[in-house]
Amino acid sequence: MEEKSIFEMILNKEIDSEIIYEDDEIFAIHDINPVAPIHVLIIPKKKIKTINDLTQDDAVLIGKLVLTAKNIAKSLRIDESGYRLLWNTNKDAMQTVFHIHLHLIGGTMLKEI
């Protein structure tokens, strides 16, 4: 049996974490190691290891993750000042949890990349 990701453990209430958004397919939490004042992870409940593992069947889900990030940015009042959406894929990009998640980062002037 495959090992559960930390996100699956949070969903199963095996690890305590404040879920700031949840619906049937997605949930969101604050990152425990934020890189900015606002750093939220938007996570599909369906475990997909990396962006490379996406299929055409996941297109609507990925779109929903992005729209959810936009709505959370608005609710956190960073939609006008600006924010960054970021995916990490595999080790060279510093992916540490192999269950895809979208980073919503803002609340300060971000460094140029």
BELLIN-V271665 format. One record per pair of residues at least 24 apart in sequence whose ideal C-beta (glycine too) atoms are under 10 Angstrom apart, sorted by the first residue. I is the first residue (numbers start at 0). J is the second residue. Records with the same first field share a line. If there is no record, write none. Layout:
# BELLIN-V271665
I = J + J
This chain:
# BELLIN-V271665
1 = 46 + 48 + 97
2 = 97
3 = 46 + 98
4 = 42 + 46 + 48 + 96 + 97 + 98 + 99 + 100
5 = 31 + 42 + 95 + 96 + 98
6 = 40 + 42 + 43 + 44 + 46 + 96 + 97 + 98 + 99 + 100
7 = 42 + 44 + 46 + 98
9 = 40 + 42
10 = 42 + 44 + 46
16 = 40
18 = 42
19 = 71 + 74 + 75
20 = 67 + 68 + 70 + 71 + 74
22 = 63 + 67
24 = 59 + 60 + 63 + 64 + 67
25 = 60 + 63 + 64 + 66 + 67 + 68 + 101
26 = 67 + 100
27 = 64 + 67 + 68 + 70 + 71 + 100 + 101 + 103
28 = 100
30 = 100 + 102 + 103 + 104
32 = 95
33 = 102 + 104 + 106
34 = 83 + 85 + 102 + 104 + 107 + 109 + 110
35 = 77 + 82 + 83 + 102 + 103 + 104 + 105 + 106 + 107 + 108 + 109 + 110
36 = 75 + 77 + 104 + 105 + 106 + 107
37 = 71 + 72 + 75 + 76 + 77 + 82 + 103 + 104 + 105 + 106 + 107
38 = 82 + 83 + 85 + 102 + 103 + 104 + 105 + 106
39 = 67 + 68 + 71 + 72 + 75 + 77 + 82 + 100 + 101 + 102 + 103 + 104 + 105
40 = 68 + 96 + 100 + 101 + 102 + 103
41 = 65 + 66 + 67 + 68 + 69 + 70 + 71 + 84 + 99 + 100 + 101 + 102 + 103
42 = 67 + 96 + 98 + 99 + 100 + 101
43 = 67 + 98 + 99 + 100 + 101
44 = 98
45 = 98 + 99
46 = 97 + 98 + 99
47 = 97 + 98 + 99 + 100
48 = 88 + 89 + 94 + 96 + 97 + 98 + 99
49 = 86 + 87 + 88 + 89 + 92 + 94 + 97 + 98 + 99
50 = 86 + 87 + 88 + 89 + 92 + 94 + 99 + 101
51 = 88 + 89 + 99
52 = 88 + 97 + 99
53 = 99
57 = 99
60 = 99
61 = 86 + 99 + 101
64 = 99 + 100 + 101 + 103
65 = 101 + 103
67 = 101 + 103
68 = 101 + 102 + 103
69 = 103
71 = 103
72 = 103 + 104 + 105 + 106
75 = 103 + 105 + 106
76 = 105 + 106
77 = 103 + 104 + 105 + 106 + 107
78 = 105
80 = 105 + 106 + 107 + 108
81 = 105 + 106 + 107 + 108 + 109
82 = 106 + 109
83 = 109 + 110 + 112
85 = 112
